[in-house]
């Protein structure tokens, strides 16, 4: 026991037990309401050296003072008394542990940072495959496909509407419909191919002296045909339902009249532009007649025959280039070779005649125009366009013969059966035979 503490105990006369490893309370309690002894702890022992002691709360008792005693913090609550050496040692140990922890965690942090940066670099450097691009834009592609499908349907619907409108216009402007043509042929069952050829021979012979290129008045043509028919089989032999053919002629004359008026207006504008003093009306054709070939095509509407016979009659009209009959050296009528060279321009002219006489269905006359966007437009094809398209569709059938040198009757028949010409609706017949 230290001398100072022993002296303090001797002076106070307080009996106490001391243990270097235990806390020793004072024997003198301070006042308490319950009569129990109350002691205040102001320190504790550290190791074998006593660095703490119990202070009596009785203020009348002397205060312990010892120069070798460490600094003591007095408080009413339990306090921890540490000497400087212990504090320094603890602080040093704590600092060493923290440094070691920081040293240990630093490499781990650096390694994790490096790993994350490597992963990010791999993600950026990784190239996307076509499959990844497709999956990333799947929604956009789906909506785009739906939009294009709707646009295609709308465009197709608009184009079909334009085609149907043009078909209705052709049917409205047509002088005859297919059913009326059938009625006309059925009503004239005695008007055969032989009768037709005999009439043509008389018209082109010496009796009338007409040629196929001549323009003949329609009334004069009807009078000549009726006279020849009556001479064959009597007064009752005539064309039944003739008013249907009159309707066709009226529509052709009106169309020609409109064309002449349009031509006259263009001629007047040209004369005014070139400052001509001539009378504009003198340059306009005022002929009221129609070409004899056209009149014969109109007459063929009443021909009761097969398709092949009708095609041969039309080919004869094209192939003669003048007349069915001519005079030989003896003064007799000699038949000219009806199968002379028929050029493409003659075929185009014949297709035009069939178009004017309502012998082509409306669908065959409709061709696509150059306006394809945003909606396909359609127009009525010219005879030349119909022939070109018909040749393209019947390329295999026309390859066997050289149409540049001349068209045969079979070539004309193949052309008339094509879907782009389709004379008398023959393109809808599934048979391949020309008979």
C-alpha positions in Angstrom: 0.0 0.0 0.0 1.2 3.4 -1.0 2.3 5.6 1.9 -0.1 8.4 1.0 -3.1 6.1 1.1 -2.0 4.6 4.4 -1.5 8.0 5.9 -5.0 9.0 4.7 -6.6 6.0 6.3 -4.7 6.5 9.5 -5.8 10.1 9.8 -9.4 9.5 9.1 -9.6 6.5 11.3 -11.7 4.7 8.8 -11.2 1.0 8.8 -10.9 -0.3 5.2 -9.9 -3.3 3.3 -7.6 -3.0 0.4 -7.2 -5.2 -2.5 -5.1 -4.3 -5.4 -7.3 -6.1 -7.8 -10.7 -5.1 -6.4 -12.7 -2.0 -5.8 -12.6 -1.0 -2.0 -15.5 1.2 -0.8 -15.2 3.5 2.2 -16.9 2.4 5.4 -18.5 5.7 6.1 -21.7 6.1 4.1 -23.3 9.4 3.2 -26.8 10.3 4.1 -29.6 8.3 2.6 -33.3 8.5 3.1 -33.6 4.7 3.2 -30.9 4.3 5.9 -28.8 2.1 3.6 -25.2 2.7 3.0 -24.5 4.5 -0.2 -21.0 4.7 -1.8 -20.0 6.6 -4.9 -17.6 5.0 -7.3 -15.1 7.4 -8.8 -12.6 4.9 -10.2 -11.5 1.4 -10.8 -8.3 -0.7 -10.7 -6.2 -1.2 -13.8 -3.9 -4.2 -13.8 -2.0 -4.7 -10.5 -1.5 -1.0 -10.0 -4.3 0.9 -8.3 -5.3 3.8 -10.4 -8.8 4.3 -8.8 -10.3 4.7 -5.4 -13.6 5.5 -3.7 -14.2 9.0 -2.5 -16.5 9.6 0.5 -19.4 11.8 -0.4 -19.2 13.4 3.1 -17.9 16.8 2.4 -16.7 17.2 6.0 -14.1 14.5 5.5 -10.6 15.4 4.3 -10.0 15.1 0.5 -7.5 12.7 -0.7 -4.5 14.2 -2.3 -1.4 12.4 -3.5 1.1 13.6 -5.9 1.6 10.1 -7.3 -2.1 9.6 -8.0 -3.2 10.0 -11.7 -5.7 12.6 -12.8 -9.1 11.8 -11.6 -12.4 13.0 -13.0 -15.0 13.4 -10.2 -18.6 12.9 -11.3 -21.9 11.8 -9.8 -22.1 9.1 -12.5 -19.8 6.1 -13.0 -16.8 7.4 -14.9 -13.9 5.6 -16.6 -10.4 6.8 -15.5 -7.6 6.1 -18.0 -4.0 7.2 -17.6 -2.1 8.8 -20.5 -0.1 5.8 -21.2 -3.1 3.6 -21.6 -4.9 6.2 -23.8 -1.8 6.5 -26.0 -1.5 2.8 -26.3 -5.2 2.3 -27.1 -5.0 5.1 -29.7 -2.0 3.6 -31.3 -3.6 0.2 -31.5 -6.8 1.7 -32.9 -4.8 3.6 -35.5 -2.8 0.6 -36.4 -6.0 -1.5 -36.8 -7.6 1.2 -38.9 -4.6 1.5 -41.1 -4.5 -2.3 -41.5 -8.2 -2.3 -42.4 -7.8 0.5 -44.8 -4.8 -1.2 -46.3 -6.7 -4.5 -46.7 -9.8 -2.8 -48.1 -8.0 -0.6 -50.6 -6.9 -3.5 -52.9 -10.3 -5.0 -52.8 -11.9 -1.6 -53.7 -9.4 -1.2 -56.5 -10.0 -4.7 -57.8 -13.8 -4.2 -57.8 -13.4 -0.8 -59.6 -11.2 -2.4 -62.2 -13.6 -5.3 -62.7 -16.6 -2.8 -63.1 -14.6 -0.8 -65.6 -13.6 -3.9 -67.5 -17.3 -5.0 -67.7 -18.3 -1.5 -68.9 -15.6 -1.6 -71.6 -16.7 -5.1 -72.7 -20.4 -3.9 -72.9 -19.3 -0.9 -75.0 -16.9 -2.8 -77.2 -19.3 -5.7 -77.8 -20.9 -5.5 -81.3 -24.6 -6.0 -81.7 -25.6 -8.9 -83.9 -28.5 -8.7 -86.4 -30.6 -10.6 -83.9 -30.0 -8.1 -81.2 -30.9 -5.2 -83.4 -34.1 -7.0 -84.5 -35.1 -7.7 -80.9 -34.3 -4.2 -79.8 -36.5 -2.7 -82.5 -39.2 -5.4 -82.5 -42.0 -3.0 -81.6 -41.0 -0.5 -84.2 -40.8 -3.1 -86.9 -44.2 -4.5 -85.9 -45.9 -1.1 -86.0 -44.1 -0.2 -89.3 -45.3 -3.5 -90.9 -48.9 -2.7 -89.7 -48.7 0.8 -91.1 -47.3 -0.4 -94.5 -50.0 -3.0 -94.7 -52.8 -0.5 -94.1 -51.2 1.9 -96.6 -51.0 -0.9 -99.2 -54.6 -1.8 -98.6 -55.8 1.8 -98.9 -53.7 2.3 -102.1 -55.1 -0.9 -103.6 -58.6 0.1 -102.7 -58.2 3.6 -104.3 -56.7 2.1 -107.5 -59.6 -0.5 -107.8 -62.1 2.3 -107.3 -60.5 4.3 -110.2 -60.6 1.2 -112.4 -64.2 0.5 -111.6 -65.2 4.1 -112.2 -63.5 4.0 -115.7 -65.2 0.7 -116.4 -68.6 2.2 -115.6 -67.8 5.2 -117.8 -67.0 2.9 -120.8 -70.2 0.9 -120.2 -72.2 4.1 -120.0 -70.8 5.6 -123.2 -71.0 2.3 -125.2 -73.7 2.3 -127.8 -74.4 -1.5 -127.4 -73.9 -4.0 -124.6 -72.9 -7.6 -125.2 -76.4 -8.9 -124.7 -77.8 -6.7 -127.4 -75.1 -7.9 -129.8 -76.1 -11.5 -129.1 -79.8 -10.6 -129.7 -78.8 -9.0 -133.0 -76.9 -12.1 -134.2 -79.7 -14.4 -133.0 -82.3 -12.4 -134.9 -80.4 -12.6 -138.2 -79.8 -16.4 -138.3 -80.0 -16.3 -142.2 -77.3 -13.7 -142.5 -74.4 -16.2 -143.0 -70.8 -15.8 -144.0 -71.6 -16.6 -147.7 -74.2 -13.9 -147.8 -71.8 -11.4 -146.3 -69.1 -12.3 -148.9 -71.6 -12.0 -151.8 -72.7 -8.5 -150.6 -69.1 -7.4 -150.3 -68.4 -8.7 -153.8 -71.2 -6.7 -155.3 -70.3 -3.5 -153.4 -66.7 -3.8 -154.5 -67.5 -4.9 -158.1 -68.4 -3.1 -161.2 -72.0 -2.5 -160.1 -71.0 0.0 -157.5 -67.3 0.4 -158.0 -66.5 1.2 -154.4 -63.2 0.6 -152.8 -62.5 -0.2 -149.1 -60.6 3.1 -148.6 -63.6 5.2 -149.9 -65.8 7.2 -147.6 -69.4 6.2 -148.2 -72.6 7.8 -146.8 -74.3 5.5 -144.3 -77.7 5.9 -145.9 -76.3 5.0 -149.3 -74.6 2.0 -147.8 -77.7 0.7 -146.1 -79.7 1.1 -149.3 -77.1 -0.9 -151.3 -77.0 -3.7 -148.8 -80.8 -4.0 -148.6 -81.1 -4.1 -152.4 -78.5 -6.9 -152.6 -80.2 -8.9 -149.8 -83.6 -8.6 -151.4 -82.2 -9.7 -154.7 -80.9 -12.9 -153.0 -83.9 -14.1 -151.1 -86.8 -11.8 -151.8 -88.4 -8.7 -150.2 -88.6 -10.1 -146.7 -84.9 -10.8 -146.4 -83.5 -7.9 -144.5 -81.5 -7.1 -141.4 -83.5 -7.6 -138.2 -83.0 -5.2 -135.3 -81.2 -2.8 -137.6 -81.8 0.1 -135.2 -79.0 -1.3 -133.0 -76.5 -0.9 -135.9 -77.9 2.6 -136.4 -77.1 3.4 -132.8 -73.5 2.4 -133.3 -73.2 4.6 -136.4 -74.7 7.6 -134.6 -72.2 7.2 -131.8 -69.3 7.0 -134.3 -70.5 10.1 -136.2 -70.8 12.1 -133.0 -67.3 11.1 -131.9 -65.9 12.1 -135.3 -67.8 15.4 -135.1 -66.3 16.1 -131.7 -62.9 15.3 -133.0 -63.4 17.6 -136.0 -64.5 20.4 -133.8 -61.5 19.9 -131.5 -59.3 19.8 -134.6 -60.9 23.0 -135.9 -60.3 24.8 -132.6 -56.7 23.7 -132.6 -56.3 24.8 -136.2 -57.8 28.2 -135.4 -55.4 28.7 -132.5 -52.5 27.7 -134.7 -53.6 30.1 -137.4 -53.9 33.0 -134.9 -50.5 32.2 -133.5 -48.9 32.1 -137.0 -51.0 35.2 -138.1 -52.5 33.5 -141.1 -55.3 35.2 -143.0 -56.9 32.1 -144.4 -60.4 31.2 -143.4 -60.1 28.6 -140.5 -63.3 26.8 -141.7 -61.7 25.9 -145.0 -59.0 23.7 -143.3 -61.6 21.6 -141.5 -62.8 18.4 -143.2 -66.5 18.5 -143.6 -67.0 15.0 -145.0 -70.1 13.2 -143.6 -69.1 9.7 -145.0 -67.4 6.8 -143.2 -64.8 4.5 -144.5 -66.2 1.4 -146.2 -64.0 -0.9 -144.1 -65.7 0.5 -141.0 -69.1 0.1 -142.4 -68.4 -3.5 -143.2 -67.2 -4.1 -139.6 -70.5 -2.6 -138.4 -72.4 -5.0 -140.7 -70.5 -7.9 -139.2 -72.3 -7.3 -135.9 -75.3 -9.1 -137.4 -73.2 -12.0 -138.8 -74.4 -15.3 -137.5 -71.2 -17.5 -137.6 -68.5 -19.0 -135.6 -65.7 -17.0 -134.1 -63.2 -18.4 -136.6 -65.4 -17.5 -139.6 -65.8 -14.0 -138.2 -62.1 -13.6 -137.8 -61.5 -14.8 -141.4 -64.0 -12.3 -142.7 -62.3 -9.4 -140.9 -58.9 -10.7 -142.2 -60.3 -10.6 -145.7 -61.4 -7.1 -145.3 -57.8 -6.2 -144.3 -56.0 -8.4 -146.8 -57.5 -7.3 -150.1 -56.3 -3.7 -149.9 -58.8 -2.6 -152.5 -61.6 -5.0 -153.4 -62.7 -8.7 -153.1 -63.0 -8.9 -156.8 -61.1 -7.5 -159.8 -61.4 -8.0 -163.5 -59.2 -10.5 -165.3 -58.0 -10.3 -168.9 -61.2 -11.8 -170.2 -63.4 -9.3 -168.4 -64.6 -11.7 -165.8 -64.5 -11.1 -162.1 -61.4 -12.8 -160.6 -60.9 -13.2 -156.8 -57.9 -11.4 -155.5 -55.7 -13.3 -153.0 -57.4 -12.4 -149.8 -54.4 -13.6 -147.7 -52.0 -11.0 -149.0 -49.5 -9.5 -146.6 -51.3 -7.8 -143.7 -49.1 -5.4 -141.8 -49.3 -4.4 -138.2 -50.7 -1.0 -139.0 -53.7 -2.7 -140.7 -54.2 -4.9 -137.6 -54.1 -1.8 -135.4 -56.7 -0.2 -137.6 -58.9 -3.2 -137.3 -58.6 -3.3 -133.5 -59.7 0.4 -133.6 -62.8 -0.5 -135.6 -63.7 -3.2 -133.2 -63.3 -0.8 -130.3 -65.5 1.8 -131.9 -68.2 -0.7 -132.7 -68.5 -2.0 -129.1 -67.0 -5.4 -129.9 -64.3 -5.2 -127.2 -65.3 -5.7 -123.5 -64.6 -2.7 -121.2 -62.0 -4.5 -119.0 -59.8 -5.2 -122.1 -59.8 -1.5 -123.0 -58.5 -0.3 -119.6 -54.7 0.1 -119.3 -52.5 1.5 -116.6 -51.3 5.1 -116.9 -47.9 6.4 -116.0 -49.3 7.8 -112.8 -48.6 5.2 -110.2 -48.1 7.2 -107.0 -49.8 7.8 -104.7 -52.7 5.9 -106.4 -52.6 4.0 -109.7 -54.5 5.8 -112.4 -56.1 4.1 -115.4 -57.2 5.3 -118.9 -58.8 3.9 -122.1 -56.1 2.3 -124.2 -55.6 3.3 -127.8 -55.6 0.6 -130.5 -51.8 0.7 -130.7 -51.4 0.2 -127.0 -53.9 -2.7 -127.0 -52.0 -4.4 -129.9 -48.6 -4.0 -128.2 -50.0 -5.4 -124.9 -51.7 -8.2 -126.8 -48.5 -9.2 -128.6 -46.7 -9.3 -125.3 -49.3 -11.6 -123.7 -49.3 -13.9 -126.8 -45.6 -14.0 -127.3 -45.3 -17.7 -127.4 -48.1 -18.1 -130.0 -46.7 -15.4 -132.2 -43.1 -16.6 -132.1 -43.8 -19.3 -134.7 -44.4 -16.6 -137.4 -42.6 -13.4 -138.2 -45.1 -10.7 -137.7 -42.7 -8.1 -139.0 -43.0 -9.6 -142.5 -46.8 -9.9 -142.3 -49.6 -11.2 -140.1 -51.4 -14.4 -140.9 -55.0 -15.1 -140.1 -53.9 -17.3 -137.2 -51.8 -14.5 -135.8 -54.7 -12.1 -135.9 -56.9 -14.7 -134.2 -54.4 -15.2 -131.4 -54.2 -11.4 -131.0 -58.0 -11.0 -130.8 -58.1 -13.8 -128.2 -55.6 -12.1 -125.9 -56.8 -10.5 -122.7 -55.7 -7.1 -123.8 -58.0 -7.2 -126.9 -60.5 -10.0 -126.1 -62.8 -9.5 -129.1 -66.3 -10.7 -128.4 -65.2 -12.0 -125.0 -63.0 -14.8 -126.5 -60.3 -14.4 -123.9 -62.7 -15.9 -121.3 -63.0 -19.1 -123.4 -60.6 -21.7 -121.9 -60.2 -23.8 -125.1 -56.8 -23.5 -126.9 -58.2 -24.4 -130.3 -58.8 -21.6 -132.8 -61.8 -23.3 -134.4 
